[in-house]
Amino acid sequence: MKKQAYETTSEKNNTVFKFVSEGKHGAITKVIVFTCVAGDTWNLGFGDQREGNDFDDQVITNNHDLRKVIRTVTNTVYDFLEAHPYSKIYIEGVDERRKALYNHVFKKNWNEIRTLYSVFAFRIDTLESYNVENNYESFVVSKKLG
């Protein structure tokens, strides 16, 4: 499922990834951090790098490379789950715009996603199997095993 994207560097056992977005506003370093929230569940955090591995997940860079950035983030999900195959990744947009974007990404790529991953999603405070017909608040992604 890995697609053409920015080259990333990884740190801390594939839990921190960095890449440089190149576009209208120049070179901007992005950070993707997988943080353990409970047991084998990890939160995916993403944004413009601030200091060290700290990032701003509220900023809208608008570097005119959104597709390439999204492909890069999805590639790191693949890399993370290859390194941590029994883990689950929790994904939630920090605002309505990003939630809509994530719903669009899942819907557009569902035929490919479902071959590699199990996906559950929260809708109106209820966790259910992902259904391409619905819009969701957040997602839980794990690697299909066996």
Residue, then its C-alpha position, 0 to 999 in steps of 0.5 A: m500500500k505504500k505510495q509515492a510520497y516524501e522520504t521520511t526519517s524515523e526515530k525511537n523504534n518507528t514511533v517518530f517520523k519526520f519529513v520535509s514538505e516542499g511547496k508554495h511556502g518553502a520547506i517545512t519540516k513535519v513530524i508524525v508521532f505515535t504515542c502509546v495511550a493504553g496497552d497496545t493502542w497508539n495515538l497518531g499525532f501530526g503537524d509542523q515541527r516546532e522544537g525537537n519532536d514537538f509539533d503544531d497540529q492546529v496549523i494549516t500550512n497550505n503548501h499545496d502538497l496535501r496529497k503527497v503529505i497524506r500519502t507520506v502520513t499513510n506510509t508511516v502508518y504502514d511502517f509503524l504497523e510493520a514494526h508493531p504488528y499487534s498494535k492499534i492506531y487511534i486517528e482523530g482530526v483536531d478540527e472538523r476540516r481534518k475530520a472531513l479530510y480523514n473521512h475522505v481519505f478512508k472512503k477514497n482508499w477503502n478498497e486498498i485499506r481493507t485488504l491490509y487493515s482492520v478498521f473500526a470507527f467512532r460515530i456518535d460515541t459508538l465504536e463500529s466496524y468501518n462503513v464507507e457510507n458513514n462519516y466518523e469522528s475518529f478511527v482505530v486501525s490495526k494490521k490484519l494478521g494471518 
